[in-house]
Amino acid sequence: MRVVLHFAIAYSAAICYYLLSRKLTFLVRHAILSGLIYRAVVYLFMHWVVLPLSAVPDSQAPLLYKVCEFVEHGFFVGLPIALSVRLYSGEN
């Protein structure tokens, strides 16, 4: 069930980015920078809003783990979303 929720959240993030990119064209023109910034926004929203409101127990993970997770989400979540939107919007 956790995997399904994780992918549902990732698809929701991609849909939100796509919808924002229709109004904010710099998200498409500057996809790499926008993807990295979007990664930070989604990550912080998840860790400061969604997780505290959920039933998930508070994580006491070491700082190094949290930093690695943050960087990993940039390369495997934020950038792929931004670059995919740019590719399929026709503005390469």
HTML snippet that shows the backbone in 3Dmol.js (N, CA, C, O; Angstrom):
<script src="https://3Dmol.org/build/3Dmol-min.js"></script>
<div id="view" style="width:600px;height:400px;position:relative"></div>
<script>
const pdb = `
ATOM      1  N   MET A   1       0.811  -1.197   0.000  1.00  0.00           N
ATOM      2  CA  MET A   1       0.000   0.000   0.000  1.00  0.00           C
ATOM      3  C   MET A   1       0.858   1.265   0.000  1.00  0.00           C
ATOM      4  O   MET A   1       0.513   2.271  -0.621  1.00  0.00           O
ATOM      5  N   ARG A   2       1.999   1.187   0.722  1.00  0.00           N
ATOM      6  CA  ARG A   2       2.883   2.347   0.784  1.00  0.00           C
ATOM      7  C   ARG A   2       3.408   2.745  -0.597  1.00  0.00           C
ATOM      8  O   ARG A   2       3.512   3.928  -0.921  1.00  0.00           O
ATOM      9  N   VAL A   3       3.734   1.741  -1.393  1.00  0.00           N
ATOM     10  CA  VAL A   3       4.268   2.007  -2.731  1.00  0.00           C
ATOM     11  C   VAL A   3       3.208   2.685  -3.592  1.00  0.00           C
ATOM     12  O   VAL A   3       3.512   3.617  -4.337  1.00  0.00           O
ATOM     13  N   VAL A   4       1.980   2.225  -3.492  1.00  0.00           N
ATOM     14  CA  VAL A   4       0.877   2.821  -4.257  1.00  0.00           C
ATOM     15  C   VAL A   4       0.695   4.288  -3.863  1.00  0.00           C
ATOM     16  O   VAL A   4       0.535   5.148  -4.729  1.00  0.00           O
ATOM     17  N   LEU A   5       0.720   4.571  -2.567  1.00  0.00           N
ATOM     18  CA  LEU A   5       0.584   5.957  -2.107  1.00  0.00           C
ATOM     19  C   LEU A   5       1.762   6.810  -2.565  1.00  0.00           C
ATOM     20  O   LEU A   5       1.588   7.969  -2.943  1.00  0.00           O
ATOM     21  N   HIS A   6       2.951   6.237  -2.531  1.00  0.00           N
ATOM     22  CA  HIS A   6       4.134   6.986  -2.961  1.00  0.00           C
ATOM     23  C   HIS A   6       4.013   7.385  -4.436  1.00  0.00           C
ATOM     24  O   HIS A   6       4.310   8.524  -4.798  1.00  0.00           O
ATOM     25  N   PHE A   7       3.582   6.457  -5.276  1.00  0.00           N
ATOM     26  CA  PHE A   7       3.419   6.775  -6.691  1.00  0.00           C
ATOM     27  C   PHE A   7       2.245   7.720  -6.927  1.00  0.00           C
ATOM     28  O   PHE A   7       2.299   8.555  -7.830  1.00  0.00           O
ATOM     29  N   ALA A   8       1.198   7.603  -6.137  1.00  0.00           N
ATOM     30  CA  ALA A   8       0.067   8.537  -6.259  1.00  0.00           C
ATOM     31  C   ALA A   8       0.516   9.960  -5.935  1.00  0.00           C
ATOM     32  O   ALA A   8       0.102  10.912  -6.597  1.00  0.00           O
ATOM     33  N   ILE A   9       1.350  10.100  -4.931  1.00  0.00           N
ATOM     34  CA  ILE A   9       1.880  11.423  -4.577  1.00  0.00           C
ATOM     35  C   ILE A   9       2.779  11.943  -5.692  1.00  0.00           C
ATOM     36  O   ILE A   9       2.711  13.124  -6.034  1.00  0.00           O
ATOM     37  N   ALA A  10       3.615  11.089  -6.261  1.00  0.00           N
ATOM     38  CA  ALA A  10       4.504  11.507  -7.351  1.00  0.00           C
ATOM     39  C   ALA A  10       3.702  11.938  -8.574  1.00  0.00           C
ATOM     40  O   ALA A  10       4.023  12.947  -9.202  1.00  0.00           O
ATOM     41  N   TYR A  11       2.659  11.178  -8.915  1.00  0.00           N
ATOM     42  CA  TYR A  11       1.810  11.573 -10.047  1.00  0.00           C
ATOM     43  C   TYR A  11       1.078  12.871  -9.759  1.00  0.00           C
ATOM     44  O   TYR A  11       0.908  13.694 -10.658  1.00  0.00           O
ATOM     45  N   SER A  12       0.644  13.068  -8.534  1.00  0.00           N
ATOM     46  CA  SER A  12      -0.019  14.322  -8.160  1.00  0.00           C
ATOM     47  C   SER A  12       0.941  15.502  -8.300  1.00  0.00           C
ATOM     48  O   SER A  12       0.553  16.575  -8.763  1.00  0.00           O
ATOM     49  N   ALA A  13       2.195  15.297  -7.898  1.00  0.00           N
ATOM     50  CA  ALA A  13       3.200  16.354  -8.035  1.00  0.00           C
ATOM     51  C   ALA A  13       3.435  16.679  -9.507  1.00  0.00           C
ATOM     52  O   ALA A  13       3.576  17.844  -9.878  1.00  0.00           O
ATOM     53  N   ALA A  14       3.476  15.644 -10.340  1.00  0.00           N
ATOM     54  CA  ALA A  14       3.682  15.860 -11.780  1.00  0.00           C
ATOM     55  C   ALA A  14       2.496  16.594 -12.397  1.00  0.00           C
ATOM     56  O   ALA A  14       2.679  17.484 -13.227  1.00  0.00           O
ATOM     57  N   ILE A  15       1.302  16.231 -12.003  1.00  0.00           N
ATOM     58  CA  ILE A  15       0.104  16.902 -12.529  1.00  0.00           C
ATOM     59  C   ILE A  15       0.087  18.358 -12.105  1.00  0.00           C
ATOM     60  O   ILE A  15      -0.234  19.234 -12.908  1.00  0.00           O
ATOM     61  N   CYS A  16       0.429  18.628 -10.850  1.00  0.00           N
ATOM     62  CA  CYS A  16       0.467  20.024 -10.370  1.00  0.00           C
ATOM     63  C   CYS A  16       1.499  20.830 -11.145  1.00  0.00           C
ATOM     64  O   CYS A  16       1.230  21.967 -11.533  1.00  0.00           O
ATOM     65  N   TYR A  17       2.688  20.250 -11.377  1.00  0.00           N
ATOM     66  CA  TYR A  17       3.716  20.961 -12.135  1.00  0.00           C
ATOM     67  C   TYR A  17       3.238  21.252 -13.550  1.00  0.00           C
ATOM     68  O   TYR A  17       3.428  22.356 -14.061  1.00  0.00           O
ATOM     69  N   TYR A  18       2.616  20.262 -14.180  1.00  0.00           N
ATOM     70  CA  TYR A  18       2.117  20.460 -15.534  1.00  0.00           C
ATOM     71  C   TYR A  18       1.087  21.584 -15.569  1.00  0.00           C
ATOM     72  O   TYR A  18       1.159  22.464 -16.427  1.00  0.00           O
ATOM     73  N   LEU A  19       0.137  21.562 -14.651  1.00  0.00           N
ATOM     74  CA  LEU A  19      -0.901  22.593 -14.630  1.00  0.00           C
ATOM     75  C   LEU A  19      -0.312  23.975 -14.353  1.00  0.00           C
ATOM     76  O   LEU A  19      -0.746  24.966 -14.940  1.00  0.00           O
ATOM     77  N   LEU A  20       0.676  24.040 -13.457  1.00  0.00           N
ATOM     78  CA  LEU A  20       1.347  25.317 -13.206  1.00  0.00           C
ATOM     79  C   LEU A  20       2.104  25.797 -14.438  1.00  0.00           C
ATOM     80  O   LEU A  20       2.149  26.996 -14.716  1.00  0.00           O
ATOM     81  N   SER A  21       2.693  24.870 -15.170  1.00  0.00           N
ATOM     82  CA  SER A  21       3.491  25.245 -16.343  1.00  0.00           C
ATOM     83  C   SER A  21       2.638  25.829 -17.469  1.00  0.00           C
ATOM     84  O   SER A  21       3.161  26.526 -18.338  1.00  0.00           O
ATOM     85  N   ARG A  22       1.363  25.561 -17.465  1.00  0.00           N
ATOM     86  CA  ARG A  22       0.480  26.137 -18.480  1.00  0.00           C
ATOM     87  C   ARG A  22       0.295  27.634 -18.249  1.00  0.00           C
ATOM     88  O   ARG A  22       0.061  28.379 -19.200  1.00  0.00           O
ATOM     89  N   LYS A  23       0.397  28.080 -17.009  1.00  0.00           N
ATOM     90  CA  LYS A  23       0.253  29.500 -16.679  1.00  0.00           C
ATOM     91  C   LYS A  23       1.599  30.192 -16.482  1.00  0.00           C
ATOM     92  O   LYS A  23       1.766  31.352 -16.858  1.00  0.00           O
ATOM     93  N   LEU A  24       2.555  29.482 -15.895  1.00  0.00           N
ATOM     94  CA  LEU A  24       3.874  30.046 -15.613  1.00  0.00           C
ATOM     95  C   LEU A  24       4.873  29.455 -16.601  1.00  0.00           C
ATOM     96  O   LEU A  24       5.476  28.414 -16.342  1.00  0.00           O
ATOM     97  N   THR A  25       5.040  30.125 -17.729  1.00  0.00           N
ATOM     98  CA  THR A  25       5.831  29.558 -18.823  1.00  0.00           C
ATOM     99  C   THR A  25       7.319  29.409 -18.496  1.00  0.00           C
ATOM    100  O   THR A  25       8.010  28.634 -19.157  1.00  0.00           O
ATOM    101  N   PHE A  26       7.829  30.134 -17.491  1.00  0.00           N
ATOM    102  CA  PHE A  26       9.242  29.980 -17.148  1.00  0.00           C
ATOM    103  C   PHE A  26       9.527  28.581 -16.610  1.00  0.00           C
ATOM    104  O   PHE A  26      10.678  28.145 -16.624  1.00  0.00           O
ATOM    105  N   LEU A  27       8.500  27.863 -16.134  1.00  0.00           N
ATOM    106  CA  LEU A  27       8.695  26.488 -15.676  1.00  0.00           C
ATOM    107  C   LEU A  27       9.113  25.581 -16.828  1.00  0.00           C
ATOM    108  O   LEU A  27       9.812  24.589 -16.623  1.00  0.00           O
ATOM    109  N   VAL A  28       8.687  25.923 -18.031  1.00  0.00           N
ATOM    110  CA  VAL A  28       9.065  25.147 -19.217  1.00  0.00           C
ATOM    111  C   VAL A  28      10.381  25.670 -19.780  1.00  0.00           C
ATOM    112  O   VAL A  28      11.253  24.883 -20.147  1.00  0.00           O
ATOM    113  N   ARG A  29      10.531  26.979 -19.851  1.00  0.00           N
ATOM    114  CA  ARG A  29      11.744  27.566 -20.430  1.00  0.00           C
ATOM    115  C   ARG A  29      12.983  27.286 -19.597  1.00  0.00           C
ATOM    116  O   ARG A  29      14.063  27.092 -20.154  1.00  0.00           O
ATOM    117  N   HIS A  30      12.856  27.262 -18.296  1.00  0.00           N
ATOM    118  CA  HIS A  30      13.977  27.021 -17.385  1.00  0.00           C
ATOM    119  C   HIS A  30      13.704  25.740 -16.589  1.00  0.00           C
ATOM    120  O   HIS A  30      13.603  25.765 -15.362  1.00  0.00           O
ATOM    121  N   ALA A  31      13.588  24.641 -17.300  1.00  0.00           N
ATOM    122  CA  ALA A  31      13.139  23.378 -16.705  1.00  0.00           C
ATOM    123  C   ALA A  31      14.088  22.845 -15.638  1.00  0.00           C
ATOM    124  O   ALA A  31      13.629  22.333 -14.617  1.00  0.00           O
ATOM    125  N   ILE A  32      15.377  22.949 -15.843  1.00  0.00           N
ATOM    126  CA  ILE A  32      16.310  22.375 -14.870  1.00  0.00           C
ATOM    127  C   ILE A  32      16.234  23.129 -13.548  1.00  0.00           C
ATOM    128  O   ILE A  32      16.072  22.513 -12.495  1.00  0.00           O
ATOM    129  N   LEU A  33      16.348  24.435 -13.590  1.00  0.00           N
ATOM    130  CA  LEU A  33      16.249  25.231 -12.368  1.00  0.00           C
ATOM    131  C   LEU A  33      14.872  25.082 -11.727  1.00  0.00           C
ATOM    132  O   LEU A  33      14.762  24.927 -10.511  1.00  0.00           O
ATOM    133  N   SER A  34      13.834  25.129 -12.539  1.00  0.00           N
ATOM    134  CA  SER A  34      12.468  24.988 -12.020  1.00  0.00           C
ATOM    135  C   SER A  34      12.238  23.619 -11.398  1.00  0.00           C
ATOM    136  O   SER A  34      11.563  23.507 -10.374  1.00  0.00           O
ATOM    137  N   GLY A  35      12.793  22.576 -12.008  1.00  0.00           N
ATOM    138  CA  GLY A  35      12.645  21.232 -11.461  1.00  0.00           C
ATOM    139  C   GLY A  35      13.316  21.089 -10.111  1.00  0.00           C
ATOM    140  O   GLY A  35      12.775  20.449  -9.209  1.00  0.00           O
ATOM    141  N   LEU A  36      14.498  21.683  -9.966  1.00  0.00           N
ATOM    142  CA  LEU A  36      15.192  21.612  -8.682  1.00  0.00           C
ATOM    143  C   LEU A  36      14.468  22.415  -7.605  1.00  0.00           C
ATOM    144  O   LEU A  36      14.387  21.987  -6.454  1.00  0.00           O
ATOM    145  N   ILE A  37      13.950  23.561  -7.978  1.00  0.00           N
ATOM    146  CA  ILE A  37      13.180  24.368  -7.019  1.00  0.00           C
ATOM    147  C   ILE A  37      11.879  23.653  -6.660  1.00  0.00           C
ATOM    148  O   ILE A  37      11.484  23.619  -5.495  1.00  0.00           O
ATOM    149  N   TYR A  38      11.224  23.088  -7.660  1.00  0.00           N
ATOM    150  CA  TYR A  38       9.970  22.371  -7.416  1.00  0.00           C
ATOM    151  C   TYR A  38      10.210  21.176  -6.506  1.00  0.00           C
ATOM    152  O   TYR A  38       9.385  20.870  -5.644  1.00  0.00           O
ATOM    153  N   ARG A  39      11.338  20.501  -6.696  1.00  0.00           N
ATOM    154  CA  ARG A  39      11.699  19.388  -5.820  1.00  0.00           C
ATOM    155  C   ARG A  39      11.725  19.841  -4.375  1.00  0.00           C
ATOM    156  O   ARG A  39      11.191  19.166  -3.495  1.00  0.00           O
ATOM    157  N   ALA A  40      12.349  20.991  -4.128  1.00  0.00           N
ATOM    158  CA  ALA A  40      12.449  21.504  -2.757  1.00  0.00           C
ATOM    159  C   ALA A  40      11.071  21.834  -2.193  1.00  0.00           C
ATOM    160  O   ALA A  40      10.778  21.528  -1.038  1.00  0.00           O
ATOM    161  N   VAL A  41      10.233  22.454  -3.005  1.00  0.00           N
ATOM    162  CA  VAL A  41       8.885  22.820  -2.553  1.00  0.00           C
ATOM    163  C   VAL A  41       8.075  21.571  -2.200  1.00  0.00           C
ATOM    164  O   VAL A  41       7.447  21.517  -1.143  1.00  0.00           O
ATOM    165  N   VAL A  42       8.088  20.584  -3.070  1.00  0.00           N
ATOM    166  CA  VAL A  42       7.324  19.352  -2.822  1.00  0.00           C
ATOM    167  C   VAL A  42       7.877  18.621  -1.602  1.00  0.00           C
ATOM    168  O   VAL A  42       7.112  18.158  -0.755  1.00  0.00           O
ATOM    169  N   TYR A  43       9.190  18.515  -1.509  1.00  0.00           N
ATOM    170  CA  TYR A  43       9.816  17.820  -0.382  1.00  0.00           C
ATOM    171  C   TYR A  43       9.452  18.493   0.940  1.00  0.00           C
ATOM    172  O   TYR A  43       9.049  17.828   1.894  1.00  0.00           O
ATOM    173  N   LEU A  44       9.596  19.807   0.986  1.00  0.00           N
ATOM    174  CA  LEU A  44       9.276  20.529   2.226  1.00  0.00           C
ATOM    175  C   LEU A  44       7.792  20.456   2.553  1.00  0.00           C
ATOM    176  O   LEU A  44       7.429  20.318   3.721  1.00  0.00           O
ATOM    177  N   PHE A  45       6.933  20.544   1.552  1.00  0.00           N
ATOM    178  CA  PHE A  45       5.494  20.425   1.786  1.00  0.00           C
ATOM    179  C   PHE A  45       5.164  19.046   2.373  1.00  0.00           C
ATOM    180  O   PHE A  45       4.382  18.933   3.317  1.00  0.00           O
ATOM    181  N   MET A  46       5.764  18.018   1.806  1.00  0.00           N
ATOM    182  CA  MET A  46       5.506  16.669   2.306  1.00  0.00           C
ATOM    183  C   MET A  46       5.986  16.505   3.751  1.00  0.00           C
ATOM    184  O   MET A  46       5.290  15.916   4.577  1.00  0.00           O
ATOM    185  N   HIS A  47       7.178  17.028   4.050  1.00  0.00           N
ATOM    186  CA  HIS A  47       7.761  16.806   5.370  1.00  0.00           C
ATOM    187  C   HIS A  47       7.272  17.776   6.434  1.00  0.00           C
ATOM    188  O   HIS A  47       7.353  17.464   7.622  1.00  0.00           O
ATOM    189  N   TRP A  48       6.768  18.941   6.047  1.00  0.00           N
ATOM    190  CA  TRP A  48       6.299  19.912   7.037  1.00  0.00           C
ATOM    191  C   TRP A  48       4.786  19.969   7.162  1.00  0.00           C
ATOM    192  O   TRP A  48       4.267  20.444   8.172  1.00  0.00           O
ATOM    193  N   VAL A  49       4.063  19.485   6.136  1.00  0.00           N
ATOM    194  CA  VAL A  49       2.599  19.566   6.173  1.00  0.00           C
ATOM    195  C   VAL A  49       1.968  18.170   6.160  1.00  0.00           C
ATOM    196  O   VAL A  49       1.253  17.802   7.091  1.00  0.00           O
ATOM    197  N   VAL A  50       2.231  17.409   5.120  1.00  0.00           N
ATOM    198  CA  VAL A  50       1.533  16.129   4.929  1.00  0.00           C
ATOM    199  C   VAL A  50       1.897  15.108   6.007  1.00  0.00           C
ATOM    200  O   VAL A  50       1.008  14.550   6.650  1.00  0.00           O
ATOM    201  N   LEU A  51       3.181  14.857   6.210  1.00  0.00           N
ATOM    202  CA  LEU A  51       3.584  13.851   7.185  1.00  0.00           C
ATOM    203  C   LEU A  51       3.154  14.184   8.612  1.00  0.00           C
ATOM    204  O   LEU A  51       2.694  13.285   9.316  1.00  0.00           O
ATOM    205  N   PRO A  52       3.281  15.437   9.077  1.00  0.00           N
ATOM    206  CA  PRO A  52       2.786  15.733  10.426  1.00  0.00           C
ATOM    207  C   PRO A  52       1.274  15.537  10.566  1.00  0.00           C
ATOM    208  O   PRO A  52       0.799  15.220  11.657  1.00  0.00           O
ATOM    209  N   LEU A  53       0.519  15.715   9.498  1.00  0.00           N
ATOM    210  CA  LEU A  53      -0.928  15.525   9.570  1.00  0.00           C
ATOM    211  C   LEU A  53      -1.342  14.071   9.406  1.00  0.00           C
ATOM    212  O   LEU A  53      -2.498  13.724   9.648  1.00  0.00           O
ATOM    213  N   SER A  54      -0.412  13.219   8.999  1.00  0.00           N
ATOM    214  CA  SER A  54      -0.740  11.805   8.792  1.00  0.00           C
ATOM    215  C   SER A  54      -0.480  11.015  10.072  1.00  0.00           C
ATOM    216  O   SER A  54      -0.051  11.569  11.085  1.00  0.00           O
ATOM    217  N   ALA A  55      -0.742   9.736  10.009  1.00  0.00           N
ATOM    218  CA  ALA A  55      -0.527   8.862  11.165  1.00  0.00           C
ATOM    219  C   ALA A  55       0.881   8.277  11.192  1.00  0.00           C
ATOM    220  O   ALA A  55       1.174   7.426  12.031  1.00  0.00           O
ATOM    221  N   VAL A  56       1.748   8.711  10.300  1.00  0.00           N
ATOM    222  CA  VAL A  56       3.111   8.195  10.239  1.00  0.00           C
ATOM    223  C   VAL A  56       3.893   8.714  11.448  1.00  0.00           C
ATOM    224  O   VAL A  56       3.876   9.914  11.725  1.00  0.00           O
ATOM    225  N   PRO A  57       4.575   7.822  12.167  1.00  0.00           N
ATOM    226  CA  PRO A  57       5.362   8.287  13.314  1.00  0.00           C
ATOM    227  C   PRO A  57       6.516   9.187  12.863  1.00  0.00           C
ATOM    228  O   PRO A  57       7.038   9.043  11.758  1.00  0.00           O
ATOM    229  N   ASP A  58       6.899  10.110  13.732  1.00  0.00           N
ATOM    230  CA  ASP A  58       7.979  11.049  13.423  1.00  0.00           C
ATOM    231  C   ASP A  58       9.287  10.296  13.203  1.00  0.00           C
ATOM    232  O   ASP A  58       9.677   9.452  14.010  1.00  0.00           O
ATOM    233  N   SER A  59       9.953  10.615  12.103  1.00  0.00           N
ATOM    234  CA  SER A  59      11.206   9.961  11.758  1.00  0.00           C
ATOM    235  C   SER A  59      12.358  10.626  12.494  1.00  0.00           C
ATOM    236  O   SER A  59      12.478  11.852  12.505  1.00  0.00           O
ATOM    237  N   GLN A  60      13.186   9.824  13.096  1.00  0.00           N
ATOM    238  CA  GLN A  60      14.384  10.320  13.769  1.00  0.00           C
ATOM    239  C   GLN A  60      15.619   9.957  12.950  1.00  0.00           C
ATOM    240  O   GLN A  60      16.653   9.580  13.500  1.00  0.00           O
ATOM    241  N   ALA A  61      15.500  10.073  11.655  1.00  0.00           N
ATOM    242  CA  ALA A  61      16.596   9.717  10.755  1.00  0.00           C
ATOM    243  C   ALA A  61      17.754  10.704  10.928  1.00  0.00           C
ATOM    244  O   ALA A  61      17.537  11.877  11.231  1.00  0.00           O
ATOM    245  N   PRO A  62      18.978  10.222  10.734  1.00  0.00           N
ATOM    246  CA  PRO A  62      20.141  11.117  10.819  1.00  0.00           C
ATOM    247  C   PRO A  62      20.082  12.192   9.740  1.00  0.00           C
ATOM    248  O   PRO A  62      19.462  12.008   8.693  1.00  0.00           O
ATOM    249  N   LEU A  63      20.733  13.307  10.011  1.00  0.00           N
ATOM    250  CA  LEU A  63      20.743  14.431   9.074  1.00  0.00           C
ATOM    251  C   LEU A  63      21.303  14.022   7.722  1.00  0.00           C
ATOM    252  O   LEU A  63      20.790  14.456   6.691  1.00  0.00           O
ATOM    253  N   LEU A  64      22.340  13.201   7.703  1.00  0.00           N
ATOM    254  CA  LEU A  64      22.929  12.760   6.434  1.00  0.00           C
ATOM    255  C   LEU A  64      21.901  12.030   5.583  1.00  0.00           C
ATOM    256  O   LEU A  64      21.864  12.222   4.368  1.00  0.00           O
ATOM    257  N   TYR A  65      21.072  11.203   6.190  1.00  0.00           N
ATOM    258  CA  TYR A  65      20.017  10.494   5.455  1.00  0.00           C
ATOM    259  C   TYR A  65      19.023  11.492   4.860  1.00  0.00           C
ATOM    260  O   TYR A  65      18.619  11.351   3.706  1.00  0.00           O
ATOM    261  N   LYS A  66      18.631  12.493   5.639  1.00  0.00           N
ATOM    262  CA  LYS A  66      17.665  13.485   5.156  1.00  0.00           C
ATOM    263  C   LYS A  66      18.248  14.303   4.009  1.00  0.00           C
ATOM    264  O   LYS A  66      17.542  14.616   3.051  1.00  0.00           O
ATOM    265  N   VAL A  67      19.520  14.649   4.097  1.00  0.00           N
ATOM    266  CA  VAL A  67      20.174  15.406   3.022  1.00  0.00           C
ATOM    267  C   VAL A  67      20.252  14.555   1.755  1.00  0.00           C
ATOM    268  O   VAL A  67      19.963  15.041   0.662  1.00  0.00           O
ATOM    269  N   CYS A  68      20.638  13.296   1.899  1.00  0.00           N
ATOM    270  CA  CYS A  68      20.709  12.398   0.734  1.00  0.00           C
ATOM    271  C   CYS A  68      19.328  12.214   0.109  1.00  0.00           C
ATOM    272  O   CYS A  68      19.204  12.198  -1.115  1.00  0.00           O
ATOM    273  N   GLU A  69      18.296  12.075   0.931  1.00  0.00           N
ATOM    274  CA  GLU A  69      16.933  11.933   0.432  1.00  0.00           C
ATOM    275  C   GLU A  69      16.498  13.188  -0.340  1.00  0.00           C
ATOM    276  O   GLU A  69      15.844  13.094  -1.379  1.00  0.00           O
ATOM    277  N   PHE A  70      16.868  14.351   0.179  1.00  0.00           N
ATOM    278  CA  PHE A  70      16.532  15.617  -0.472  1.00  0.00           C
ATOM    279  C   PHE A  70      17.199  15.718  -1.842  1.00  0.00           C
ATOM    280  O   PHE A  70      16.552  16.091  -2.821  1.00  0.00           O
ATOM    281  N   VAL A  71      18.474  15.393  -1.913  1.00  0.00           N
ATOM    282  CA  VAL A  71      19.216  15.450  -3.183  1.00  0.00           C
ATOM    283  C   VAL A  71      18.665  14.413  -4.164  1.00  0.00           C
ATOM    284  O   VAL A  71      18.478  14.706  -5.345  1.00  0.00           O
ATOM    285  N   GLU A  72      18.409  13.215  -3.675  1.00  0.00           N
ATOM    286  CA  GLU A  72      17.876  12.145  -4.528  1.00  0.00           C
ATOM    287  C   GLU A  72      16.531  12.538  -5.134  1.00  0.00           C
ATOM    288  O   GLU A  72      16.271  12.244  -6.301  1.00  0.00           O
ATOM    289  N   HIS A  73      15.684  13.190  -4.364  1.00  0.00           N
ATOM    290  CA  HIS A  73      14.387  13.609  -4.896  1.00  0.00           C
ATOM    291  C   HIS A  73      14.557  14.663  -5.994  1.00  0.00           C
ATOM    292  O   HIS A  73      13.715  14.768  -6.886  1.00  0.00           O
ATOM    293  N   GLY A  74      15.623  15.428  -5.932  1.00  0.00           N
ATOM    294  CA  GLY A  74      15.883  16.398  -6.988  1.00  0.00           C
ATOM    295  C   GLY A  74      16.172  15.745  -8.317  1.00  0.00           C
ATOM    296  O   GLY A  74      15.650  16.157  -9.353  1.00  0.00           O
ATOM    297  N   PHE A  75      17.015  14.713  -8.284  1.00  0.00           N
ATOM    298  CA  PHE A  75      17.416  14.061  -9.521  1.00  0.00           C
ATOM    299  C   PHE A  75      16.413  13.029 -10.025  1.00  0.00           C
ATOM    300  O   PHE A  75      16.350  12.765 -11.226  1.00  0.00           O
ATOM    301  N   PHE A  76      15.635  12.448  -9.128  1.00  0.00           N
ATOM    302  CA  PHE A  76      14.724  11.382  -9.526  1.00  0.00           C
ATOM    303  C   PHE A  76      13.248  11.746  -9.443  1.00  0.00           C
ATOM    304  O   PHE A  76      12.388  10.927  -9.767  1.00  0.00           O
ATOM    305  N   VAL A  77      12.948  12.963  -9.012  1.00  0.00           N
ATOM    306  CA  VAL A  77      11.553  13.425  -8.971  1.00  0.00           C
ATOM    307  C   VAL A  77      11.432  14.782  -9.657  1.00  0.00           C
ATOM    308  O   VAL A  77      10.748  14.898 -10.674  1.00  0.00           O
ATOM    309  N   GLY A  78      12.079  15.798  -9.123  1.00  0.00           N
ATOM    310  CA  GLY A  78      11.942  17.161  -9.645  1.00  0.00           C
ATOM    311  C   GLY A  78      12.397  17.325 -11.089  1.00  0.00           C
ATOM    312  O   GLY A  78      11.653  17.839 -11.925  1.00  0.00           O
ATOM    313  N   LEU A  79      13.614  16.888 -11.381  1.00  0.00           N
ATOM    314  CA  LEU A  79      14.125  17.029 -12.751  1.00  0.00           C
ATOM    315  C   LEU A  79      13.344  16.214 -13.775  1.00  0.00           C
ATOM    316  O   LEU A  79      13.004  16.749 -14.830  1.00  0.00           O
ATOM    317  N   PRO A  80      13.047  14.944 -13.511  1.00  0.00           N
ATOM    318  CA  PRO A  80      12.260  14.203 -14.507  1.00  0.00           C
ATOM    319  C   PRO A  80      10.890  14.817 -14.781  1.00  0.00           C
ATOM    320  O   PRO A  80      10.431  14.817 -15.923  1.00  0.00           O
ATOM    321  N   ILE A  81      10.238  15.335 -13.753  1.00  0.00           N
ATOM    322  CA  ILE A  81       8.941  15.978 -13.963  1.00  0.00           C
ATOM    323  C   ILE A  81       9.111  17.199 -14.851  1.00  0.00           C
ATOM    324  O   ILE A  81       8.398  17.351 -15.843  1.00  0.00           O
ATOM    325  N   ALA A  82      10.055  18.074 -14.502  1.00  0.00           N
ATOM    326  CA  ALA A  82      10.247  19.315 -15.258  1.00  0.00           C
ATOM    327  C   ALA A  82      10.697  19.041 -16.693  1.00  0.00           C
ATOM    328  O   ALA A  82      10.201  19.670 -17.628  1.00  0.00           O
ATOM    329  N   LEU A  83      11.629  18.113 -16.871  1.00  0.00           N
ATOM    330  CA  LEU A  83      12.120  17.825 -18.218  1.00  0.00           C
ATOM    331  C   LEU A  83      11.067  17.115 -19.067  1.00  0.00           C
ATOM    332  O   LEU A  83      11.008  17.326 -20.278  1.00  0.00           O
ATOM    333  N   SER A  84      10.249  16.290 -18.456  1.00  0.00           N
ATOM    334  CA  SER A  84       9.161  15.641 -19.200  1.00  0.00           C
ATOM    335  C   SER A  84       8.121  16.653 -19.654  1.00  0.00           C
ATOM    336  O   SER A  84       7.637  16.594 -20.784  1.00  0.00           O
ATOM    337  N   VAL A  85       7.785  17.575 -18.773  1.00  0.00           N
ATOM    338  CA  VAL A  85       6.817  18.614 -19.160  1.00  0.00           C
ATOM    339  C   VAL A  85       7.390  19.446 -20.296  1.00  0.00           C
ATOM    340  O   VAL A  85       6.675  19.766 -21.246  1.00  0.00           O
ATOM    341  N   ARG A  86       8.676  19.803 -20.216  1.00  0.00           N
ATOM    342  CA  ARG A  86       9.299  20.583 -21.290  1.00  0.00           C
ATOM    343  C   ARG A  86       9.302  19.791 -22.603  1.00  0.00           C
ATOM    344  O   ARG A  86       8.983  20.340 -23.658  1.00  0.00           O
ATOM    345  N   LEU A  87       9.659  18.512 -22.542  1.00  0.00           N
ATOM    346  CA  LEU A  87       9.720  17.688 -23.744  1.00  0.00           C
ATOM    347  C   LEU A  87       8.354  17.577 -24.409  1.00  0.00           C
ATOM    348  O   LEU A  87       8.240  17.747 -25.623  1.00  0.00           O
ATOM    349  N   TYR A  88       7.330  17.298 -23.634  1.00  0.00           N
ATOM    350  CA  TYR A  88       6.014  17.059 -24.218  1.00  0.00           C
ATOM    351  C   TYR A  88       5.212  18.337 -24.443  1.00  0.00           C
ATOM    352  O   TYR A  88       4.114  18.293 -24.999  1.00  0.00           O
ATOM    353  N   SER A  89       5.758  19.476 -24.013  1.00  0.00           N
ATOM    354  CA  SER A  89       5.079  20.734 -24.312  1.00  0.00           C
ATOM    355  C   SER A  89       5.506  21.262 -25.677  1.00  0.00           C
ATOM    356  O   SER A  89       4.901  22.198 -26.201  1.00  0.00           O
ATOM    357  N   GLY A  90       6.545  20.665 -26.253  1.00  0.00           N
ATOM    358  CA  GLY A  90       6.990  21.068 -27.571  1.00  0.00           C
ATOM    359  C   GLY A  90       7.971  22.213 -27.561  1.00  0.00           C
ATOM    360  O   GLY A  90       8.299  22.746 -28.621  1.00  0.00           O
ATOM    361  N   GLU A  91       8.453  22.611 -26.391  1.00  0.00           N
ATOM    362  CA  GLU A  91       9.413  23.718 -26.283  1.00  0.00           C
ATOM    363  C   GLU A  91      10.764  23.184 -25.856  1.00  0.00           C
ATOM    364  O   GLU A  91      11.150  23.325 -24.696  1.00  0.00           O
ATOM    365  N   ASN A  92      11.482  22.575 -26.773  1.00  0.00           N
ATOM    366  CA  ASN A  92      12.794  21.996 -26.448  1.00  0.00           C
ATOM    367  C   ASN A  92      13.886  22.973 -26.603  1.00  0.00           C
ATOM    368  O   ASN A  92      15.048  22.643 -26.367  1.00  0.00           O
TER     369      ASN A  92
END
`;
const viewer = $3Dmol.createViewer("view");
viewer.addModel(pdb, "pdb");
viewer.setStyle({}, {cartoon: {color: "spectrum"}});
viewer.zoomTo();
viewer.render();
</script>
